[in-house]
Amino acid sequence: MKPLIILLKREWLEWKRVIIGTIVVITFLNLLMLLSVSRGSDFFHEKLDQEGHIVLDDFQFNDEEEVDLDIRMNGNDVEITIDGKDTPRSVEQMLSKVAVPIAFGLRFGMMGIFAFVLFLSMFYFSDAIYKERADNSTLFYRSLPVDDHMLLGSKIAAGLIGVIGLTLFLSLEYLVFIRIAIWIMGEPFTSLASLILSQISYLRLIWDWFGYLIFAAIHMAPMALFLMLVGTYVKGRPLLIGIGAPVLLSISWAIIFQSAALLKTIGKFFWGFNQVLIDQWEIMEKGLDTDMTIYGNFWVYIFNVDTAISILVSALLYYGTWHMYRKNIPTG
Amino acid sequence: MSALIELKNVSKSYGDLKALDAINLSIPPGKIVGLVGPNGAGKTTLLRALTGELDYQGEAKVLDCEPRTQRAELMGKTGVIHDIAVLPSWMKVKELLTFLEGIHPGFHREKAESFLKTTTIPMDKKIKTLSKGMKTQLHLAVTLAADTKLLILDEPTHGLDILFRKQLYTSVLEDYFDEEKSILISTHQIEEVEHILSDVIFINKGKILLYASIEELAERFTQLTIPADQADELREQLKPMSEYGILGRRVFLLENTENKALVGLGDTQTPSVADIFVALMGGES
């Protein structure tokens, strides 16, 4: 266990600048969000002070027709009425509908963070072995009393921990910034949004999100290992070749055999995890009237045939990576 | 005591090229062995096979470990310095020491630090900023600071100036070698190390041409320097392995010739390992 921890620390030392840089970039984007919220809030407050109410024109609840939302403030009381409907709605009904775009905002932000981290992870996995080959340090690491599987396993583990840990950390940071943004908005928005957000269990949200990240990690593992495998062999530009070669192969296949089957199969496999998310969103949106859950339970998706295929493909790619790693082919 | 290195029919091919050709070798412990051969002779391939860095055919045992399957265990008892800079370039010197302290059970940080204090290597600099000589010194420092029984040096002085070369071999002898430890040095600059070797292996085209102790070489080979006008007559009689001219005289290198038979013919002396190597290589070519 100790060698694994030491090797993970080595990965941290090597990649910490990228990780810290990512945190700085996301924090900067969050600060930009706060700035725009603050400016929007000033605009609405000025309007509220001058006119006594704000009308949000063409506001759309979920897939329903567009309505005008009229927010009035009398002292500490907030009155919200909806124009364009014959039957007035209860506050609870309305809140559950307003919750949909808020839930979407939370999901969108967290998915954006995940997509960004996933994008960075492609650089990590393609460079994980390639960089060692480029500076000849494979020879150094293999002159240490550490098994090859431990060396490779530490890189895969560091990648998984990095993607999941960094996404969770940045998601939590995003949630904190959302709370700050709501506080900056001031009354009556703060009360309204807090009422909606108070229905969210953050623990449940993070747990569900963690479940999704594990699910996504399993489904993305073949791609990560494929990039590592490419990094054991190519003379240069492992990411470009790792992404470009399968795309070129798929396009060539489609043109030569007049069939997009290969392209579709690869696409379906790698985007399978995305479909799970879309399915869950649809289920959640149907059930939002009664339960305010941002994400569904993704753990149930882990035990299925796609996961078994992912693990099998990953195992084969790992074997190939290990085999090529031992050859230590020099780079250009 | 079992052999330090035991090879039986060890071969390695790259396509049609036989880098190692059915090598049989048994090296006892407590030796400083020079592995000598021209470029492309198979020296590095042999060393990489011994350290489990590449696959091979045949049987091999190094320190009772099978290098292919027990590489990690073997590396706990073996230090290796390559002919190229292999330390991770992004690491700082002190990070390297911390890393090795955690990963290598036999590594002594104090020993490495004390060695580094005798150099100008800065602890808080990244390895990629160091000169080639400094990188070799650093690698030597961390390799010698680990408790190992075998030290493998693959062209360790490649690209270094004369001062570094001298210092490297002095450090190896003073800070590492004792009767319980062994050193295997691969080089094609034999004159640089022959004074410290106990044994020598000549390798060419993947085959072992000769494995002998320095004493055996002295007994087996003789160098005879004669006047040039006697060369034709003595060449027929002594059948030298090789010869060359120097300052109007001819120098013969003779194998298995009794010294008594050479009395009065000219000046005899023990040839250098380099001369024997050149003679054997000449025969090969």
Boltz contact constraints between the chains, C-beta under 6 A:
constraints:
  - contact:
      token1: [A, 3]
      token2: [B, 103]
      max_distance: 6.0
  - contact:
      token1: [A, 6]
      token2: [B, 102]
      max_distance: 6.0
  - contact:
      token1: [A, 6]
      token2: [B, 103]
      max_distance: 6.0
  - contact:
      token1: [A, 10]
      token2: [B, 99]
      max_distance: 6.0
  - contact:
      token1: [A, 13]
      token2: [B, 95]
      max_distance: 6.0
  - contact:
      token1: [A, 14]
      token2: [B, 90]
      max_distance: 6.0
  - contact:
      token1: [A, 135]
      token2: [B, 89]
      max_distance: 6.0
  - contact:
      token1: [A, 136]
      token2: [B, 84]
      max_distance: 6.0
  - contact:
      token1: [A, 136]
      token2: [B, 86]
      max_distance: 6.0
  - contact:
      token1: [A, 137]
      token2: [B, 86]
      max_distance: 6.0
  - contact:
      token1: [A, 137]
      token2: [B, 88]
      max_distance: 6.0
  - contact:
      token1: [A, 139]
      token2: [B, 82]
      max_distance: 6.0
  - contact:
      token1: [A, 139]
      token2: [B, 86]
      max_distance: 6.0
  - contact:
      token1: [A, 140]
      token2: [B, 86]
      max_distance: 6.0
  - contact:
      token1: [A, 140]
      token2: [B, 87]
      max_distance: 6.0
  - contact:
      token1: [A, 142]
      token2: [B, 53]
      max_distance: 6.0
  - contact:
      token1: [A, 143]
      token2: [B, 75]
      max_distance: 6.0
  - contact:
      token1: [A, 143]
      token2: [B, 80]
      max_distance: 6.0
  - contact:
      token1: [A, 144]
      token2: [B, 75]
      max_distance: 6.0
  - contact:
      token1: [A, 144]
      token2: [B, 103]
      max_distance: 6.0
  - contact:
      token1: [A, 145]
      token2: [B, 72]
      max_distance: 6.0
  - contact:
      token1: [A, 145]
      token2: [B, 75]
      max_distance: 6.0
  - contact:
      token1: [A, 145]
      token2: [B, 76]
      max_distance: 6.0
  - contact:
      token1: [A, 146]
      token2: [B, 72]
      max_distance: 6.0
  - contact:
      token1: [A, 147]
      token2: [B, 72]
      max_distance: 6.0
